[in-house]
Amino acid sequence: MENPSPQPNPELLKDLVTMKMPFGKYKDTILCDLPVSYLEWFHREGFPKGKLGMLLATIYEIKINGLEKLLQPLKRF
């Protein structure tokens, strides 16, 4: 039996529109508002370990694939 494609985790998506970058040049910027160039740098140099790295990798994939509109409804909260 084939596995269905995974569904996005709503908590993860909520974190992308509420959690702020804890360090660096864009400290205190909400993750979904980070510029693609910054995310590309992490992609080249390596994302941080743990949840933050997973979130940054996720928002990178969302942005490079032009899927940011999927986060718009969540930004209202």
Residue pairs with C-beta under 8 A, 6 or more apart in sequence:
12 54
12 55
12 58
13 70
13 71
13 74
14 74
14 77
15 31
15 51
15 55
16 31
16 32
16 55
16 58
16 59
16 62
16 71
16 74
17 30
17 31
17 32
17 71
17 74
17 75
17 77
18 30
18 77
19 30
19 31
19 55
20 27
20 28
20 29
20 30
20 31
21 27
21 28
21 29
21 30
21 31
21 34
22 52
25 38
26 34
26 35
26 38
31 55
31 56
31 59
32 59
32 62
32 68
32 71
32 75
34 56
34 59
36 60
36 63
36 64
39 56
39 59
39 60
39 63
39 64
40 60
42 48
42 56
42 57
42 60
43 57
43 60
47 53
47 54
47 56
47 57
48 56
62 68
62 70
62 71
